[in-house]
Structures are given as C-alpha cells and as structure tokens.
Amino acid sequence: MADIKFEVKETIGVLSESAKGWTKELNLVSWNDKAPKYDLREWSPDHTKMGKGVTITIDELKKLRDVLNSIALE
C-alpha cells in the first residue's frame, strides 16, 4: 500500500479523548498535497497514527451543521 501524505493545517476542536490517549478531532487536513478538507477522526497523541475517519468539503460541513442544528437533543 502506498504511503499517504498528510498535513494538519488547523485543529478546529477536540471532541473526546480515549483511555489510551487518542483524541477524536475535527481538523482541516491536506491529504497528498491536495486542497485541505475538514476531517473527523481519532489521532494518536503525536499525530503519527490515525484511525478511520470522514473527510468532507466545506459545503458538506455546512449541510451537516444544518442537520445537527435541526436535531432536538435532550
């Protein structure tokens, strides 16, 4: 499998931390030198390893925000 190049351009926020020290984060990440996209996934403490995640565009992020704002949370 080919190496994946990435650069965390901006950390938007940390949502949680696991017992092993990994954090679930929303970041702006450039993958393989392409334009940065919003990315939600777990990262190791030094950001050298990552779990599976979701990468979305700004338009998808806006739609997600609207969907989340429409949910009645208890």
C-alpha positions in Angstrom: 0.0 0.0 0.0 1.3 3.5 -0.9 2.2 5.9 1.8 -0.4 8.6 2.5 1.0 12.1 2.9 -1.0 14.4 5.2 -0.6 17.7 6.9 -2.9 19.0 9.7 -3.4 22.6 8.6 -5.7 23.6 11.5 -7.2 21.9 14.6 -10.8 23.0 14.8 -11.6 21.1 18.0 -11.1 18.0 20.1 -14.3 16.1 20.8 -13.1 13.4 23.2 -10.1 11.5 24.5 -9.8 7.8 24.9 -8.2 5.9 27.7 -5.2 5.2 25.5 -4.7 8.9 24.9 -6.0 9.1 21.4 -8.2 12.1 20.6 -11.2 12.4 18.3 -10.7 15.7 16.4 -12.2 17.9 13.8 -9.3 19.3 11.7 -8.6 20.9 8.4 -6.2 18.4 6.7 -4.4 18.3 3.4 -4.2 14.8 2.0 -1.5 14.0 -0.6 -0.7 17.7 -1.2 -4.3 18.4 -2.3 -6.6 21.2 -1.1 -7.4 20.9 2.7 -10.7 19.4 3.7 -12.5 19.0 7.0 -11.7 15.7 8.7 -13.1 13.9 11.7 -11.1 11.0 13.1 -9.1 9.7 16.0 -5.4 10.6 16.3 -2.6 9.2 18.3 -1.1 11.7 20.8 1.8 12.7 18.4 -0.4 12.7 15.3 1.7 10.0 13.6 -1.1 7.4 13.6 -4.8 7.8 12.9 -8.0 5.8 12.9 -10.7 5.6 10.3 -12.4 8.8 9.7 -14.6 11.0 7.5 -13.3 13.8 5.2 -15.8 16.4 4.0 -15.9 19.6 1.9 -16.9 22.9 3.3 -20.3 22.6 1.6 -20.9 19.2 3.3 -19.8 20.6 6.6 -22.4 23.4 6.3 -25.1 20.9 5.5 -24.0 18.7 8.4 -24.2 21.8 10.7 -27.7 22.5 9.5 -28.8 18.9 10.1 -27.3 18.9 13.6 -28.9 22.2 14.4 -32.3 20.7 13.5 -32.0 17.8 15.9 -33.7 18.2 19.3 -31.1 17.0 21.8 -32.3 16.0 25.2 
